[in-house]
Amino acid sequence: MNQEKMTEMLQGLITGRRIAGAALRVRQKGDIIYDQCFGVGNIQTQAAVTERSIFRAASLTKLIVSVAAMMLVEEGTLSLDDDLVKFFPKYPEEKRKVSVRHLLNHSSSLGQGPGSEAYYEKVFDIHDDLKRRTDKWGDMPFDCEPGETADYNAFVGFELLGRILELVSGKNLEDFLREKLLLPLGMTDTVFVLSQEQNTRLVSLYEQQEGELVFISDDNPFSDRATSKYGYFSGAAGLYTTLHDYDRFTAMLCAGGIWEDCRIIGEDTLKLMVTPRQITNIELREGCPWGLGFRIFEHPEKSGFPVLPGTFGWSGAYGTHMFVHRETGLAATLMINQTDLGGAISFISRDVERIVFEEYMGGNDL
């Protein structure tokens, strides 16, 4: 990988006041081949970004919840074919059409179109916990038949999945994820609720306006949906994390489910998660179908993504991003908190991918 090119690109974003700060770690076959932090987490205090700076994971939360769910599938306490009524017995019978698999591959038809979104907004209450919020969704209308389409499900599907994890484990989502996955990986700064000390390391949100970076409050419509202010643990977008922490999760996936000689999730289970086209042939973008929780770059050239076929990963609304390519052993974790990057379509994520993969895209044998 061209380290100088990567540094020049990211530093240029800081110098050009496009972003305030960023942190990137790239591994190949477990070895760290790039590890740099740039800029500041807070323009006012000029606190430098480090590997321990805390970022809003946003939808990178979904990947952690997906792996935790598949750990239960692996144990036999949860099935991909379990339906919603099994866990929410007050839901109408029509909700038996929706399975755990539908939730994981964004094809539940709940929270994926104008009908269900309007219902979501109608019953939304920022003071709800996960139980109260999901209990309200029994009458949420389908936007189409479950499994018919695979539009990205920003909130509803993974909130339902998070609640299912609570019901199966008998613990709240925060405790379950901590005990099941986060602590075994040493991800002690990946939490729903920040401690007083962790809050001092939280980076600020910014967006660029007329060439200047403008502070954006956490009191905004997106953050309100995932807020933990009132004890709400969002399985879709609620976690905070650091480069130090999330890199461990990414590295574990690249190593086939192992971290530091500890088996976190089975190789076959992980292979299932990154197998494309489960239930539906509809693609997120052409050549990029869903697996279970992950976007799979099956034919990335069809949509112009600068990665190798077989890469998998996802992004967060504020610019966080990760990807893995098992065959080359390449894996990257990017931390940015900027509101105007477009989430999964961030140009910065594409530039990082392009630089990481460029020597392989030039025709080198894998």
C-alpha positions in Angstrom: 0.0 0.0 0.0 1.2 3.5 -0.8 1.5 5.0 2.7 2.7 8.4 1.5 -0.3 8.7 -0.9 -2.7 7.8 1.9 -1.2 10.3 4.3 -1.2 13.0 1.7 -4.9 12.3 0.9 -6.0 12.4 4.5 -3.8 15.3 5.6 -5.1 17.2 2.6 -8.6 16.9 3.9 -7.5 18.4 7.2 -5.5 21.2 5.7 -8.3 22.0 3.3 -10.8 22.1 6.2 -12.9 19.4 4.7 -12.9 17.4 7.9 -11.6 18.2 11.4 -10.0 14.9 12.2 -9.7 11.2 11.2 -8.1 8.0 12.3 -7.2 5.0 10.0 -5.7 1.6 10.6 -5.0 -0.9 7.8 -3.9 -4.4 8.3 -2.7 -7.2 6.0 -2.9 -10.7 7.3 -3.1 -9.3 10.8 0.0 -7.0 10.6 -0.6 -3.3 10.9 0.6 -1.7 7.7 -0.8 1.8 8.2 -1.7 3.5 11.4 -2.2 7.2 11.5 -4.4 9.8 13.2 -5.0 13.3 11.8 -6.4 16.6 12.9 -8.4 17.4 16.0 -11.5 16.0 17.7 -12.6 19.4 18.8 -11.6 22.6 16.9 -12.2 24.8 20.0 -10.0 22.8 22.4 -7.6 21.6 19.7 -7.6 18.1 21.2 -5.7 15.9 18.8 -7.3 12.7 17.4 -5.7 9.6 18.8 -6.6 5.8 18.6 -8.5 6.3 21.8 -10.6 9.3 20.6 -14.3 8.3 20.8 -16.4 8.4 17.7 -20.1 7.8 17.0 -20.1 4.4 15.3 -23.6 5.1 13.8 -24.4 2.2 11.5 -21.2 0.3 12.2 -23.3 -0.7 15.3 -25.2 -2.9 13.0 -22.2 -5.1 12.2 -21.5 -5.7 15.9 -25.2 -6.6 16.5 -25.1 -8.9 13.4 -22.1 -10.8 14.7 -23.6 -11.1 18.1 -26.9 -12.4 16.7 -25.0 -15.0 14.6 -23.1 -16.2 17.7 -26.5 -17.1 19.2 -27.5 -18.8 15.9 -24.3 -20.8 16.2 -25.2 -21.8 19.7 -28.7 -22.9 18.7 -30.5 -20.4 20.9 -31.6 -18.4 17.9 -32.6 -19.4 14.4 -32.4 -17.4 11.2 -35.9 -18.7 10.4 -37.5 -17.5 13.7 -40.3 -15.1 13.0 -41.3 -11.8 14.7 -44.4 -13.2 16.4 -42.3 -15.7 18.2 -40.6 -12.8 20.1 -43.5 -10.3 19.9 -46.6 -12.5 20.5 -48.9 -9.4 20.5 -47.9 -8.7 16.9 -50.5 -9.7 14.2 -50.1 -13.0 12.4 -48.9 -11.3 9.2 -45.7 -10.4 11.0 -44.8 -14.2 10.9 -43.7 -13.3 7.3 -40.6 -11.6 8.8 -37.7 -13.7 10.0 -34.4 -13.0 11.7 -32.8 -13.5 8.3 -35.0 -10.7 6.8 -33.8 -8.4 9.5 -30.1 -9.2 8.9 -30.3 -8.8 5.1 -32.4 -5.7 5.0 -35.4 -7.3 3.4 -38.1 -7.2 6.2 -40.1 -4.5 4.4 -40.4 -2.7 7.7 -38.8 0.7 7.9 -37.9 0.5 4.2 -40.4 2.8 2.6 -42.8 5.7 3.0 -45.6 3.7 4.6 -43.7 2.2 7.5 -41.6 5.3 7.9 -44.7 7.5 8.4 -45.9 5.0 11.0 -42.5 5.0 12.7 -42.6 8.8 13.0 -46.2 8.8 14.3 -45.4 6.5 17.2 -41.9 7.7 17.9 -41.1 9.0 21.4 -37.6 9.9 22.3 -38.2 8.7 25.9 -38.9 5.1 24.9 -36.5 2.3 25.7 -35.9 -0.5 23.2 -38.8 -2.6 24.6 -41.4 0.2 24.5 -40.4 1.3 21.0 -40.5 -2.1 19.4 -43.7 -3.0 21.2 -45.4 -0.2 19.2 -44.5 -1.6 15.8 -46.9 -4.5 15.6 -49.2 -2.5 13.3 -46.4 -1.1 11.2 -47.4 -1.6 7.6 -45.3 -3.5 5.1 -43.9 -1.5 2.3 -43.9 -4.6 0.1 -43.8 -8.4 0.7 -40.9 -9.4 3.1 -38.0 -10.7 1.0 -39.2 -8.9 -2.1 -36.7 -6.1 -1.9 -33.5 -5.3 0.0 -33.6 -1.6 0.5 -31.3 -0.4 3.2 -33.0 -0.5 6.6 -31.6 2.3 8.7 -33.3 1.7 12.0 -36.4 -0.5 12.3 -34.9 -3.9 11.3 -31.9 -3.7 13.6 -33.9 -2.2 16.5 -36.1 -5.3 16.2 -33.0 -7.5 16.1 -31.5 -5.8 19.1 -34.7 -6.4 21.1 -34.7 -10.0 20.0 -31.2 -10.3 21.4 -32.4 -9.0 24.7 -35.3 -11.4 24.8 -33.1 -14.4 23.9 -30.3 -13.5 26.3 -32.4 -12.2 29.2 -30.2 -9.1 29.4 -30.4 -5.6 28.1 -28.6 -5.0 24.8 -25.7 -3.1 26.3 -24.9 -5.9 28.8 -25.4 -8.7 26.3 -23.0 -7.1 23.7 -20.5 -6.3 26.4 -20.4 -9.8 27.8 -20.8 -11.7 24.6 -18.6 -9.9 22.2 -17.0 -6.6 23.3 -15.1 -7.7 26.4 -13.7 -10.8 24.7 -12.3 -8.5 22.1 -11.0 -6.0 24.6 -13.4 -3.3 23.2 -13.7 -1.5 26.6 -14.5 1.9 25.0 -17.3 0.6 22.8 -20.5 1.5 24.7 -24.0 3.0 24.4 -23.5 5.3 27.4 -20.3 7.2 27.9 -18.7 7.6 31.3 -17.6 11.0 32.4 -14.0 10.2 31.4 -15.0 8.8 28.0 -17.0 11.9 27.3 -13.8 14.0 27.5 -12.5 11.9 24.5 -15.6 12.3 22.4 -14.9 14.0 19.1 -17.3 16.8 18.0 -19.5 16.6 14.9 -18.9 19.0 12.1 -20.0 19.8 8.6 -18.5 22.0 5.9 -20.3 25.2 5.1 -18.9 27.7 2.7 -15.4 26.3 3.1 -15.5 26.3 6.9 -16.2 23.6 9.5 -19.3 24.3 11.5 -20.1 22.5 14.8 -23.2 20.3 14.7 -25.0 19.4 17.9 -25.9 15.9 18.9 -29.5 17.2 19.3 -30.5 16.4 15.7 -33.1 14.2 14.1 -30.7 11.3 13.4 -29.1 11.3 16.8 -32.5 11.5 18.4 -33.4 8.2 16.9 -30.4 6.5 18.4 -30.0 8.4 21.6 -29.1 6.7 24.9 -30.1 9.8 26.9 -33.1 8.0 28.4 -31.7 4.4 28.5 -32.4 3.6 24.8 -29.8 1.1 23.4 -30.1 1.3 19.6 -29.1 -1.8 17.8 -29.0 0.2 14.6 -26.8 3.1 15.3 -26.2 3.7 19.0 -22.7 2.7 19.9 -19.7 4.9 20.5 -16.3 3.4 19.7 -12.6 4.1 19.0 -10.1 3.2 16.3 -8.3 1.0 18.9 -11.6 -0.9 19.6 -13.2 -1.3 16.2 -9.9 -2.3 14.6 -10.0 -5.4 16.8 -13.5 -6.3 15.5 -12.4 -5.7 11.9 -9.2 -7.8 12.4 -11.2 -10.6 14.0 -13.4 -10.8 10.9 -10.4 -10.8 8.6 -8.9 -13.6 10.6 -12.0 -15.8 10.1 -13.5 -15.1 13.5 -10.3 -15.3 15.7 -8.8 -12.6 17.8 -5.4 -13.3 19.6 -5.9 -17.1 19.4 -9.4 -16.8 20.8 -12.3 -18.1 18.7 -15.0 -15.4 18.7 -17.3 -16.8 16.0 -17.0 -19.9 13.8 -15.4 -19.8 10.4 -18.5 -21.4 8.8 -20.8 -18.9 10.5 -18.8 -16.0 9.2 -18.8 -17.5 5.7 -22.6 -17.6 5.8 -22.7 -14.0 6.9 -20.7 -12.9 3.8 -22.5 -15.2 1.3 -24.5 -12.8 -0.9 -28.1 -13.1 -2.2 -29.8 -14.7 0.8 -33.6 -14.8 0.2 -33.6 -12.0 -2.5 -31.7 -11.3 -5.6 -32.2 -7.5 -5.2 -28.9 -5.7 -4.7 -28.1 -2.6 -2.7 -26.2 -1.4 -5.7 -25.5 -3.3 -8.9 -23.0 -6.0 -8.1 -23.2 -5.3 -4.3 -25.9 -7.5 -2.7 -26.4 -8.0 1.0 -25.1 -10.9 3.1 -26.2 -11.1 6.7 -25.4 -7.6 8.1 -22.6 -6.9 5.6 -22.6 -5.4 2.1 -20.8 -7.8 -0.2 -18.8 -6.4 -3.1 -19.5 -9.4 -5.4 -19.0 -7.5 -8.7 -17.8 -4.0 -7.4 -16.9 -2.9 -10.9 -20.5 -2.7 -11.9 -21.1 0.2 -9.5 -17.6 1.7 -9.7 -16.4 0.6 -6.2 -12.5 0.5 -6.1 -12.3 -2.8 -4.2 -11.6 -6.4 -5.1 -14.5 -8.9 -5.6 -15.3 -10.6 -2.3 -14.7 -7.5 -0.1 -17.3 -7.0 2.5 -18.0 -4.2 5.0 -20.2 -1.3 5.8 -20.2 2.4 6.9 -21.8 4.8 9.4 -23.8 7.9 8.7 -21.0 10.2 10.0 -18.2 8.7 7.9 -17.0 5.7 9.9 -16.2 2.8 7.6 -14.7 -0.7 7.6 -13.9 -3.3 5.0 -12.3 -6.7 4.8 -10.9 -8.8 1.9 -10.1 -12.2 3.3 -8.1 -13.5 0.3 -5.5 -10.8 0.4 -5.8 -10.3 4.2 -6.5 -6.6 3.7 -8.7 -4.9 6.3 -9.2 -1.3 7.2 -11.0 0.7 9.9 -11.7 4.4 9.4 -13.0 6.8 12.0 -14.5 10.2 11.0 -17.4 12.1 12.5 -18.7 14.5 9.9 -22.4 14.9 9.0 -22.1 15.7 5.3 -20.2 12.8 3.8 -23.2 10.7 2.8 -22.5 7.6 5.0 -21.9 4.6 2.8 -21.3 6.7 -0.3 -18.6 8.9 1.3 -15.9 9.9 -1.1 -13.3 9.6 1.6 -14.2 5.9 2.1 -13.8 5.4 -1.6 -10.4 7.1 -1.7 -9.2 5.0 1.2 -10.3 1.8 -0.6 -8.7 2.9 -3.8 -5.3 3.5 -2.2 -5.4 0.2 -0.2 -6.3 -1.9 -3.2 -4.6 0.0 -6.0 -1.6 -2.3 -6.4 -3.9 -5.3 -6.7 -6.3 -3.6 -9.0 -3.3 -3.1 -11.3 -3.3 -6.7 -12.2 -1.2 -8.3 -9.5 -2.0 -11.9 -8.8 -3.8 -12.5 -5.5 
